[in-house]
Amino acid sequence: MKHTLKLAVFLALVACAPKAEAPKAEASKTEAAAPAEAPVAPDVAAAAAAGQPDPRIPTVDPASITTSSTVADVMHAYVIPGSESLFAAESAAPANDAEWTKLQKAAQDVITGTEMLKATGRSKGDGWNKTIDTVVAATKVTAEALGKKNADDLVFTNGDMMAGCTACHQQFRDLAPPQGHLIEQKAN
């Protein structure tokens, strides 16, 4: 009888005791087993129709650029968005003065950004600066062509700018991948 009473008290205590952490572990196993949602591709066409930049291209707010900003941050603040706008205009020529003005700003952004790449702390030396000067000179020619509002001139001069960009990338970017807060983010 003593054993029966002890067993009854034990069962009563177990029944009244707080639940162990096992249910949480089971819940987390269930959550882990659930398939993750597939990432949704950005709608590039919708962004273009709305006059927004390409959502696949990460950008940095130009106002956040300081003397200590990295090459990658300057590229994402000025050079990449500006050059992408110029290259996109090759296949869809501007239809009005506002679009031509937007492209002139894009050309100026490329020039501003590439000039910033020559700053102390970002410059990689004379070869770097010479390559940057090539991009700046070619982009200034593109900016002049934009003033004429001639799509054919834009395509021709963009080729020179692209050649300068490619030369720089081959010499510097492809040998030592850039560092910066956008580049260092881990993919989900």
Secondary structure, DSSP 8 states (H G I E B T S, - for coil): -HHHHHHHHHHHHHHHS---SHHHHHHHHHHHHS---------HHHHHHTT---TTS----GGG--TT--HHHHIIIIIHHHHHHHHHTTTS---SHHHHHHHHHHHHHHHHHHHHTTSTTT---HHHHHHHHHHHHHHHHHHHHHHHT-HHHHHHHHHHHHHHHHHHIIIIITTS---STTTT----
